[in-house]
Amino acid sequence: MSTLAYARPAIAAFAVMGVLWGTFAAVLPDLKAMLGVDEGQLGLLIFLTPIAAISAMLAAPAFGAATGRAALPLSVALMALGFALPGQTASLWLFPLALACAGAATGLTDVLMNARVAAMENARGLHLMNLTHAAYSFGYAGGAILTGVLRAAGWGPGWVMATMAGVGLIGALFTLERDGRIDGLRRPKDGTALPLGLVPVIGGGIVLIAFMTENAAENWSALHIEKTLGGSPTEGALGPAALALTMGFARLGGQGLAGRVGPFTILRTGAVLAAIGALVVSQAGGPGMAYLGFIVMGIGASVLAPTAFSLVGQLSDPQARARAVARATLLGYFGYFFGPPLLGVIAGSFGLRMAFVFAACLLAAIFLLTPLIARQRT
């Protein structure tokens, strides 16, 4: 309980992000219908989101330094407000801009909350990445399930997203803390800055692959179940919910495994399981088999990003830790944001089944990156 109380601000930030993106994934079929586009066109419409997110990530260190201990609460509140916007317009010109606002606030929050967790971990010698990422997964599942209920009750995407944005604003209050300043985000200007080296680059590459497969599956699973497999809206919402719930429980298990099993073994095992799950999803003949694939995929993918983030924090010099985690976050979240639109283009050209096959192939690259980051130990 003391660990939960200590990590409460970061847990709340991760949970709110999960709720909002879970809502978006589950309401995506309605957004697609509202806009009157196919999968390929929808992928292009959300392509501005990663650009806005990356821009915000570059500005996150300055924002964190300027706002001090209010940085994380402010970024989470901005993220909640941003997610209220996409459901309010069916315009093909305004929708990408509205979603870009949500993406920018997400990018800002992601850098700040991961840097905060890394500082918390090393201040008390705790493993918190799996715990906080589990909060994201449970929040994602909760957002997806509640969205499915609201859709089944006849709520339109505008009301759904506005309501869940309100939930996010309430969650932002729980990120407040007395001493939440995130030190070390900005590069010192007196010439004393330590080089970051390859650790955040390699670690960020692992996170990129993990999030490209994980979030692409989360964002396209509802459409796959409803369009490819003929499921109902409620069954479609259970796709991302099943993936997220599995990842949440698996990350809690990973919290217990951290420190007992080597991180490099965890990365390899997770990649194999996630790839198997993605292939099962790609060959599913109905929603039931797809759920099984998402469960296996969730178990494997759950430990990849938290383990990589922890390695970056552990292998970086304490004075450069916040900057290293921010760099890894920036690189990793190229996958978080570019994954869904990229798979949208693949799905539009070759079908949603091939999109999940592509996700399985991506995971093989983790076997190339794991030995590289292992060599960075000093």
C-alpha positions as CSV (number, residue, x, y, z in Angstrom):
1,M,0.0,0.0,0.0
2,S,2.9,2.4,0.7
3,T,4.2,1.7,-2.8
4,L,0.8,2.5,-4.3
5,A,0.5,5.7,-2.3
6,Y,4.0,6.8,-3.3
7,A,3.4,6.1,-7.0
8,R,-0.2,7.5,-6.9
9,P,0.4,10.6,-9.1
10,A,2.1,8.5,-11.9
11,I,-0.5,5.7,-11.6
12,A,-3.3,8.3,-12.1
13,A,-1.6,9.8,-15.1
14,F,-1.1,6.4,-16.8
15,A,-4.7,5.4,-15.9
16,V,-6.2,8.6,-17.4
17,M,-4.2,8.1,-20.6
18,G,-5.5,4.5,-20.8
19,V,-9.1,5.5,-20.3
20,L,-8.9,8.1,-23.1
21,W,-7.2,5.9,-25.7
22,G,-9.4,3.0,-24.8
23,T,-12.4,5.2,-25.5
24,F,-10.9,6.2,-28.8
25,A,-10.3,2.6,-29.9
26,A,-13.7,1.4,-28.9
27,V,-15.5,4.4,-30.6
28,L,-13.4,4.2,-33.7
29,P,-16.1,2.3,-35.8
30,D,-18.6,5.1,-35.0
31,L,-16.0,7.8,-35.9
32,K,-15.3,6.0,-39.2
33,A,-19.1,5.9,-39.9
34,M,-19.5,9.6,-38.9
35,L,-16.7,10.6,-41.3
36,G,-17.8,8.3,-44.1
37,V,-14.3,6.9,-44.9
38,D,-12.7,3.5,-45.3
39,E,-9.8,2.1,-43.2
40,G,-7.1,3.5,-45.5
41,Q,-8.6,7.0,-45.5
42,L,-9.1,6.9,-41.7
43,G,-5.4,6.0,-41.3
44,L,-4.5,9.1,-43.3
45,L,-6.8,11.3,-41.3
46,I,-5.1,10.3,-38.0
47,F,-1.7,10.7,-39.5
48,L,-1.4,14.3,-38.2
49,T,-1.7,13.0,-34.6
50,P,1.9,11.6,-34.4
51,I,3.3,14.8,-35.9
52,A,1.6,16.8,-33.2
53,A,2.7,14.3,-30.5
54,I,6.3,14.4,-31.5
55,S,6.3,18.2,-31.6
56,A,4.9,18.3,-28.1
57,M,7.4,15.7,-26.8
58,L,10.2,18.0,-28.0
59,A,8.6,20.8,-26.0
60,A,8.0,18.7,-22.9
61,P,11.3,19.5,-21.2
62,A,10.7,23.3,-21.4
63,F,7.1,22.8,-20.3
64,G,8.2,20.7,-17.4
65,A,10.8,23.2,-16.3
66,A,8.4,26.2,-16.6
67,T,5.5,24.7,-14.8
68,G,7.4,22.9,-12.0
69,R,5.4,20.5,-9.8
70,A,2.2,21.4,-11.8
71,A,3.6,20.0,-15.0
72,L,2.1,16.5,-14.8
73,P,-1.4,17.6,-13.6
74,L,-1.6,20.3,-16.3
75,S,-0.6,18.0,-19.1
76,V,-3.1,15.3,-18.0
77,A,-5.9,18.0,-17.9
78,L,-4.9,19.2,-21.4
79,M,-5.0,15.6,-22.6
80,A,-8.5,15.1,-21.3
81,L,-9.7,18.3,-22.9
82,G,-8.1,17.3,-26.2
83,F,-9.9,14.0,-26.4
84,A,-13.3,15.8,-26.1
85,L,-12.7,17.4,-29.5
86,P,-12.6,14.6,-32.2
87,G,-16.2,13.4,-31.6
88,Q,-17.6,16.9,-32.1
89,T,-16.9,17.3,-35.8
90,A,-17.6,15.2,-38.9
91,S,-15.5,17.6,-41.1
92,L,-12.7,15.9,-42.9
93,W,-10.6,19.1,-42.4
94,L,-11.4,19.7,-38.7
95,F,-11.2,16.1,-37.5
96,P,-7.4,15.7,-38.0
97,L,-6.8,19.0,-36.2
98,A,-9.0,18.0,-33.3
99,L,-7.3,14.6,-33.0
100,A,-3.9,16.4,-33.3
101,C,-4.8,18.3,-30.1
102,A,-5.3,15.1,-28.3
103,G,-2.1,13.7,-29.7
104,A,0.0,16.7,-28.7
105,A,-1.3,16.6,-25.1
106,T,-0.6,12.8,-25.0
107,G,2.9,13.3,-26.2
108,L,3.5,16.0,-23.6
109,T,2.1,13.8,-20.8
110,D,4.0,10.7,-21.9
111,V,7.4,12.3,-21.5
112,L,6.6,13.8,-18.2
113,M,5.0,10.8,-16.6
114,N,7.7,8.3,-17.7
115,A,10.5,10.7,-16.5
116,R,8.6,11.0,-13.1
117,V,8.4,7.2,-12.8
118,A,12.1,6.8,-13.6
119,A,13.0,9.3,-10.9
120,M,10.7,7.6,-8.4
121,E,12.2,4.2,-9.1
122,N,15.7,5.3,-8.6
123,A,15.0,7.5,-5.6
124,R,13.8,4.5,-3.6
125,G,15.2,1.5,-5.5
126,L,11.8,0.3,-6.5
127,H,10.4,-1.3,-9.7
128,L,7.4,0.8,-10.7
129,M,7.3,0.8,-14.5
130,N,5.2,-2.4,-14.7
131,L,2.9,-1.1,-12.1
132,T,2.2,2.2,-13.7
133,H,1.9,0.7,-17.2
134,A,-0.6,-1.8,-15.7
135,A,-2.6,1.2,-14.6
136,Y,-2.6,2.3,-18.3
137,S,-3.9,-1.1,-19.4
138,F,-6.6,-1.3,-16.8
139,G,-7.7,2.3,-17.6
140,Y,-7.7,1.4,-21.3
141,A,-9.9,-1.7,-20.6
142,G,-12.3,0.4,-18.5
143,G,-12.5,3.1,-21.1
144,A,-13.2,0.5,-23.9
145,I,-15.8,-1.4,-21.9
146,L,-17.7,1.7,-20.8
147,T,-17.6,3.0,-24.3
148,G,-19.0,-0.3,-25.6
149,V,-21.9,0.1,-23.1
150,L,-22.6,3.7,-24.1
151,R,-22.5,2.8,-27.8
152,A,-24.9,-0.1,-27.2
153,A,-27.2,2.4,-25.5
154,G,-27.2,4.6,-28.6
155,W,-24.8,7.3,-27.6
156,G,-23.0,9.0,-30.4
157,P,-19.3,9.5,-30.6
158,G,-19.5,13.2,-29.5
159,W,-21.3,12.4,-26.2
160,V,-19.1,9.4,-25.6
161,M,-15.8,11.2,-26.0
162,A,-17.0,14.3,-24.0
163,T,-18.1,12.1,-21.1
164,M,-14.9,10.2,-21.0
165,A,-13.0,13.4,-21.2
166,G,-14.8,14.5,-18.0
167,V,-13.6,11.3,-16.4
168,G,-10.1,12.2,-17.4
169,L,-10.3,15.6,-15.8
170,I,-11.3,14.1,-12.5
171,G,-8.3,11.7,-12.8
172,A,-6.0,14.7,-13.4
173,L,-6.8,15.8,-9.8
174,F,-5.1,12.6,-8.5
175,T,-1.8,13.5,-10.2
176,L,-1.3,16.5,-7.8
177,E,1.6,16.0,-5.4
178,R,3.5,18.3,-3.0
179,D,6.9,17.8,-4.6
180,G,6.2,16.6,-8.2
181,R,9.0,18.6,-9.9
182,I,10.8,16.6,-12.6
183,D,14.5,17.5,-12.4
184,G,17.0,17.0,-15.1
185,L,14.7,17.2,-18.2
186,R,16.6,20.1,-19.8
187,R,20.2,19.9,-21.0
188,P,22.5,22.0,-18.8
189,K,23.8,25.1,-20.6
190,D,27.1,25.3,-18.8
191,G,28.8,22.6,-20.7
192,T,28.5,19.9,-18.0
193,A,25.9,17.8,-19.7
194,L,26.8,14.1,-19.9
195,P,26.4,12.3,-23.3
196,L,23.4,10.0,-23.4
197,G,25.1,7.4,-25.5
198,L,23.2,4.5,-27.2
199,V,21.1,3.3,-24.2
200,P,18.1,5.6,-24.9
201,V,18.4,4.9,-28.7
202,I,18.3,1.1,-28.3
203,G,15.8,1.2,-25.5
204,G,13.6,3.6,-27.5
205,G,13.8,1.2,-30.5
206,I,12.4,-1.6,-28.3
207,V,9.7,0.6,-27.0
208,L,8.9,1.7,-30.6
209,I,8.3,-1.9,-31.7
210,A,6.3,-2.7,-28.6
211,F,4.0,0.3,-28.9
212,M,3.7,0.0,-32.7
213,T,2.3,-3.5,-32.3
214,E,0.4,-2.9,-29.0
215,N,-1.3,0.3,-29.9
216,A,-2.0,-0.6,-33.5
217,A,-3.8,-3.7,-32.2
218,E,-5.7,-1.7,-29.6
219,N,-6.8,0.8,-32.2
220,W,-7.8,-1.6,-34.9
221,S,-9.1,-4.6,-32.9
222,A,-12.7,-3.3,-32.7
223,L,-12.8,-2.8,-36.4
224,H,-11.3,-6.2,-37.1
225,I,-13.9,-8.0,-34.9
226,E,-16.8,-6.0,-36.3
227,K,-15.9,-5.7,-40.0
228,T,-13.7,-8.8,-40.7
229,L,-15.4,-11.2,-38.3
230,G,-18.9,-9.8,-38.2
231,G,-19.1,-9.1,-34.5
232,S,-21.5,-6.6,-32.8
233,P,-20.5,-3.3,-31.4
234,T,-20.3,-4.8,-27.9
235,E,-18.2,-7.7,-29.2
236,G,-16.0,-5.2,-31.0
237,A,-15.4,-3.2,-27.8
238,L,-14.4,-6.4,-26.0
239,G,-11.4,-6.8,-28.4
240,P,-9.4,-3.9,-27.1
241,A,-10.8,-4.5,-23.6
242,A,-9.5,-8.2,-23.6
243,L,-6.1,-7.1,-24.8
244,A,-5.8,-4.3,-22.2
245,L,-7.1,-6.3,-19.3
246,T,-4.7,-9.1,-20.1
247,M,-1.8,-6.6,-20.3
248,G,-2.9,-5.1,-17.0
249,F,-2.8,-8.4,-15.1
250,A,0.4,-9.5,-16.9
251,R,2.1,-6.3,-16.0
252,L,1.2,-6.8,-12.3
253,G,2.8,-10.2,-12.7
254,G,5.8,-8.5,-14.3
255,Q,6.0,-6.2,-11.3
256,G,6.6,-9.4,-9.2
257,L,9.1,-10.8,-11.8
258,A,11.2,-7.7,-12.0
259,G,14.4,-8.3,-10.2
260,R,13.9,-12.1,-10.2
261,V,14.1,-12.8,-13.9
262,G,16.6,-11.2,-16.1
263,P,15.3,-8.3,-18.2
264,F,16.7,-9.6,-21.4
265,T,15.0,-13.0,-20.9
266,I,11.7,-11.1,-20.3
267,L,12.1,-9.1,-23.5
268,R,12.7,-12.2,-25.7
269,T,9.9,-14.3,-24.1
270,G,7.5,-11.4,-24.4
271,A,8.3,-10.8,-28.1
272,V,7.7,-14.5,-28.9
273,L,4.3,-14.6,-27.1
274,A,3.2,-11.3,-28.7
275,A,4.0,-12.5,-32.2
276,I,2.1,-15.8,-31.7
277,G,-0.9,-13.9,-30.4
278,A,-0.9,-11.5,-33.4
279,L,-0.7,-14.4,-35.8
280,V,-3.7,-16.1,-34.0
281,V,-5.7,-12.8,-34.4
282,S,-4.8,-12.7,-38.1
283,Q,-6.2,-16.2,-38.7
284,A,-9.3,-15.9,-36.4
285,G,-12.5,-17.2,-37.8
286,G,-14.7,-15.5,-35.2
287,P,-14.6,-13.1,-32.2
288,G,-13.9,-16.0,-29.8
289,M,-10.6,-17.0,-31.5
290,A,-9.7,-13.3,-31.9
291,Y,-10.1,-12.8,-28.1
292,L,-7.8,-15.7,-27.5
293,G,-5.2,-14.1,-29.8
294,F,-5.5,-10.8,-28.1
295,I,-5.0,-12.4,-24.7
296,V,-1.8,-14.2,-25.8
297,M,-0.6,-11.0,-27.5
298,G,-1.4,-9.0,-24.4
299,I,0.6,-11.3,-22.2
300,G,3.7,-11.0,-24.4
301,A,3.5,-7.3,-25.2
302,S,2.7,-6.3,-21.7
303,V,6.3,-6.5,-20.4
304,L,8.2,-5.1,-23.4
305,A,7.9,-1.3,-23.0
306,P,8.1,-1.3,-19.1
307,T,11.2,-3.5,-19.2
308,A,12.9,-1.3,-21.8
309,F,12.1,1.9,-19.9
310,S,13.5,0.5,-16.7
311,L,16.7,-0.6,-18.5
312,V,17.1,2.9,-19.8
313,G,16.8,4.4,-16.3
314,Q,19.1,1.8,-14.8
315,L,21.8,2.0,-17.5
316,S,22.0,5.8,-17.7
317,D,24.0,8.1,-15.5
318,P,21.9,9.6,-12.7
319,Q,22.5,13.1,-13.9
320,A,21.4,12.2,-17.4
321,R,18.6,9.8,-16.5
322,A,15.6,12.2,-17.0
323,R,17.0,13.2,-20.4
324,A,17.7,9.6,-21.4
325,V,14.2,8.5,-20.5
326,A,12.7,11.5,-22.4
327,R,14.8,10.5,-25.4
328,A,13.7,6.9,-25.3
329,T,10.1,8.0,-24.8
330,L,10.4,10.3,-27.9
331,L,11.8,7.5,-30.0
332,G,9.5,4.8,-28.7
333,Y,6.3,6.8,-29.2
334,F,7.0,7.1,-32.9
335,G,5.6,3.6,-32.8
336,Y,2.8,4.5,-30.4
337,F,1.5,7.1,-32.9
338,F,2.7,5.9,-36.3
339,G,1.6,2.3,-35.7
340,P,-2.2,2.8,-36.0
341,P,-2.1,4.9,-39.2
342,L,0.6,2.6,-40.7
343,L,-1.5,-0.5,-40.1
344,G,-4.6,1.5,-41.4
345,V,-2.8,1.9,-44.7
346,I,-1.8,-1.8,-44.7
347,A,-5.4,-2.8,-43.8
348,G,-6.8,-0.6,-46.5
349,S,-4.5,-2.2,-49.1
350,F,-4.4,-5.8,-48.0
351,G,-7.0,-6.3,-45.3
352,L,-7.0,-6.2,-41.5
353,R,-5.6,-9.8,-41.3
354,M,-2.4,-8.8,-43.0
355,A,-2.1,-5.8,-40.7
356,F,-1.7,-8.2,-37.7
357,V,0.7,-10.4,-39.7
358,F,2.8,-7.3,-40.2
359,A,2.7,-6.6,-36.4
360,A,4.0,-10.1,-35.7
361,C,6.9,-9.7,-38.1
362,L,7.9,-6.4,-36.4
363,L,8.4,-8.2,-33.1
364,A,11.3,-10.3,-34.5
365,A,13.5,-7.1,-34.4
366,I,13.5,-7.2,-30.6
367,F,15.8,-10.2,-30.9
368,L,18.3,-7.9,-32.7
369,L,18.0,-5.0,-30.2
370,T,18.2,-7.0,-26.9
371,P,21.8,-8.1,-27.2
372,L,22.8,-4.5,-28.2
373,I,21.3,-2.9,-25.1
374,A,22.8,-5.7,-23.0
375,R,26.3,-4.6,-24.1
376,Q,25.7,-1.1,-22.8
377,R,26.1,-2.3,-19.2
378,T,29.1,-0.7,-17.4
